[in-house]
Amino acid sequence: MKILLAEDDKDTATLYRRTLEERGHQVIITNNGKGCLDVYHKELQDITLNTDPSKHIQPFDAVILDYKMPKINGMQVAKEILAVNSHQRIIFASAYVEETLIYSIQQLNHIVELLQKPFGENELIDTIEDKEIYSEFQKLDLKIEEIKAANFRHEQLRELLETLKKLEKNKKQ
């Protein structure tokens, strides 16, 4: 997966990068909100130039944002990214009180994810690699390897899971 990470604490950013790269992910790090937006817009522009305009474009599989960063905070970065690409997967990784973050995130009117700092390397990997979603597929007695082989984006996995849950619920009624 290709991941954009905006984290102003150098040690934390290094830990995230090492953890994700050990799992084979490509990680681009910025240390502030403005830098994150600059990288995002450049990648989006590069992809747009080389892609069929009728296809959905996704410069990153996930954008991980710290909430409090220099120059532009994570919430503003998320708003700007979602304004140009409403399908972008956003994950907030923050030490802010969860209730405060949830209130702010609700103002985005988009589904975003939250990792409450401090969290372990396994929790980071599980979130990035959609472990929770795949375990839900397993509960529905589906073949996980076939779903993974289809190479769905995170958003598509969520939609598929919700659809399957609705079908399962209707079948039981």
Residue, then its C-alpha position, 0 to 999 in steps of 0.5 A: m500500500k502507498i501511505l502518506l503520513a503527516e506527523d510532526d514528531k520525528d521519532t513517532a514518524t520514524l517508528y510508523r515508517r519502520t513498522l509499515e515498511e517492514r510490512g512492505h508498504q511504501v510510506i511518504i512522510t511530511n512533518n506538517g500539514k502544509g507539506c502533507l497537502d503539497v505532497y497530496h496535490k502533487e501526487l493527485q496531479d501526477i495520477t490525473l495526468n496519466t489516468d483515464p478521466s472516467k476512472h476513480i483515482q486514488p493517490f494514496d491507499a491511506v493518509i494518516l494525519d496527526y491532529k495537531m501539527p504546525k502550519i495547518n492542523g490535521m482537521q484542515v488537511a483532511k477537509e482540503i483532501l476530502a474536498v478534492n477527493s471525497h473517496q480518500r481514506i483518512i486515518f487520524a492518529s492523535a493523543y487528543v481526547e477521543e471525544t474531542l476528536i470525534y466531535s471534530i471528525q463529525q464536522l467532516n461529514h465523511i467516514v474517517e478512522l481514528l487511532q488513539k495515541p498511544f497505540g502499538e505497532n500491531e494496532l497500526i498494522d491492523t488498521i492499515e491492513d483492514k484486519e477488522i473488516y477481514s475478520e467480519f468477512q470471516k464471520l460471514d464465512l467468506k474466503i478471505e484470500e479471494i477477497k484480498a486477491a480482488n485488491f479492493r480499496h478500503e472504501q470498497l471493502r467497507e461498502l461490500l461488508e455493509t451490503l453483505k451484512k444487509l443481505e445476511k440480515n434480510k435472509k434471516q428475516 
